[in-house]
C-alpha cells in the first residue's frame, strides 16, 4: 500500500499537537489541584482571631461560641455580675466602650455590634476596612436562634452555635405547662412596660402568662401610669432585681404607695436583670422561673 509521506507528516504533527494539548491540560489541572490544596487549610486561617464585641448582648453570645484567646475585647458591662451572665469569663479580657479610638489599636479582624451601641464608631471602622457585624435585637426565641446561626457562620463556629440552639429548644420544651394563665405586667423603674413584639412578651407567653400591657394601650414598649397599673389589678407584677432600692428617681417609683397596694394583692417577682436584659439561650431560665409562679391565694 502506498503511503503518502505528506499525509504521514501531517498525521505525526497532529498527534504531537494533541499530545502537547493533553499534557498542557494535565498541567493546568495539576495547577488548580495544587491551588485548591493550598487554599483548603487557609479556610481555618480565615476565621476571625481578634474579635471585639462592643455591647453586652454580643459579649454573652461571643463568649459562648469561641474561646477567650480569640477575643481582643468585650464591652465595659461584660464583667458586671448583675447584668452579665458571663461576668467571670469576661474579667480577664480587655474592655471597650464602643469608641473607635479604643477599638482601632486592638487591630480587630471582626467587630460585633448592634444598631444602637457605637453607631458612629461602626461607620468609622467600616471606612477603615474593618469588618463590622451588626447583630439584630431579637424579639423572640426564634430570633435568638437566627442570631446564633448568624454568629456561628461569622465566627466559623457553626457546630457550637447549633449545639446551643438545640439545647435552648430542648430546655424550653421541658418546662411544664401552666394551667390557668396569670394576668401579668412587667413594670420597669422608669414606668415603662413591654408589650407585643418584644422579647419580654415572648418570655411571658412561653411561661403561660398573659401580658396585660396591650390592654393598657401599650404598643411594643411604652409608659404606663401608676393609676392604670392599680386599676388593671394584675395577678403578677414583675420588676427587675437591679433596682430593689430607691437610689434614683426612676427606682423610687417602684416604692410608691400605689404600687405597694398592688403588690399587697398580687404576686411580685424580682426578675434577675441578666436573664432577659439581653435575649439569649440563658433566657430560658427566665421562662422556667416565671412558669413556677402560682396565683396568690
Phi, psi and omega in degrees: 000136182282130179249119180285116181297332179293317179296319179298321180294318180294320180297317180296318180295322179297318179298317179296320180296317179297320180295319179296320179297317179298314180298322179296318179294321178296321178295320178296316179299318179296323179297312181292326176297317178295322179296315178297321178296322180288325182285323186309311180295335184285347177300322177293322181292336181286348179292143181295135182241351177228081187264135175242129174251132186254003177213158187301322185293318177286332175307311189288326175288317182301313183290347174269348186250335181226161177283150183304332182298338180268000184255120179278328179191153173236177183286165181296339183270352187300329183264009178279112185292341179282325186255340189245139175271358181236029185303316182296314181293331186277344187301322185273001183259144178301152182246160175213156180253028178063032177252138184301322182294339175275325189278318184304314180298342179284349180052055182287151171257355174202133176243127177261130184215174168237179187288344188254330184268120175063042182300319179294319179297319179302315180297317180296316181297319177299323178296335178274358181088010178276132180288126178239123178254113178271115183268124182297152174282122182282145176244010179195169176293332175296323176292325176300316177301315180298321179293321178296320177295318178300312180290324178302317178291315183294325183268357185061042180228049183300322182294317179296318179298316180295324178296319178296320180297313181297318179295318180301311181291325178296315181292321176297320180291339182271354180286126182301142180283139179279151176283270180271128181290150176261137175287117193236143174227126171271124183236111184273162186305330181272009178082022180253153178227139175280143181240208181295150179085008178247160179295322179301322179295322178294322177299313180299314182299318181288341176270002179078027181251152178257117179282117183269003178304319177300326178297333182267012176084012181274130173246125182065284183203120184201174184282144175229124181288157178300322181300319181290327176297315181297314182292332182289335179049062180293150173283331183221129178243126185246128173243162172273140185281359177275004179228053183277351181241167180267053184281344178220168180299321180295316181290330180298332178303325182290346180255013179294142180306325181297318178291326177296326177296316178297316183295336180289338182251340183252163169288142178235133177231131173264100182284127173305121186303325185292346181283336181215006172302317169245136180278134180190181179299336177293342182289350173304325180297326177295318178298313181298320180298313182289328180294338181276347184285130180258160177296141179289134181296000000 
